[in-house]
Each structure stands twice: as C-alpha cells, then as structure tokens.
Amino acid sequence: MADEEKKYSWNALKFIQRTPCARESLMYGIVGGLTAGSLYFLKSRHIRRSCDLAVGSFALVAVAGWEACRYVKQKEKEELKKTVELLNQYSHEKSKDEPTRA
C-alpha cells in the first residue's frame, strides 16, 4: 500500500520542473499579481479588493505567459523541423550527385 501511494504521489515541484513553460509562467504570474495588488492597495487602501485584483492578475498573467511561451516553443519546433528537412534534402541531393566509388 505504501509503495502504491509513493508511486502515484503527486509532487508539485517535480511537475513544475518537468513541464515546459510552467516555471516561467508562474513566476510572471506571481510578480504580476503582487505588483497589481500592491499598487491598487497603495492607491485605494481596500485590502479585499486589492487581494481580489492580485489573484485575478496572477491568473491572467500566468495564463498569458503560459500561452506566449508555448507559442514560442511551437514556432521553434516548426523551424527546427524545417531546418532538419532542408538538411536531409541537401544531403540526399549531394549523395545523388557524387559518383559511386568502385
């Protein structure tokens, strides 16, 4: 029983470390939420609204950061795939042009 619990336990830190863009988007979200909440509190002195704004800003900035990072990674992956295809095509053409050695 203990082995199964250990095997299927969910570790948030490992999940964040292994998931692409997770760390960056969470960091941007934390900074964005903290900044928005703090500035609103300094302006209005309403604790509840400031906390609501901080949580909302955190969520919005984290999701936006996640989507932006995933978009950039997808574009990089597509460019890498195109480059590999071009290199393969070039090496295939080059091997056709070379005479065979006897």
Secondary structure, DSSP 8 states (H G I E B T S, - for coil): -HHHHHHT---HHHHHHHSTTHHHHHHHHHHHHHHHHHHHHHHH--HHHHHHHHHHHHHHHHHHHHHHHHHHHHHHHHHHHHHHHHHHHHHHHHHHHS----
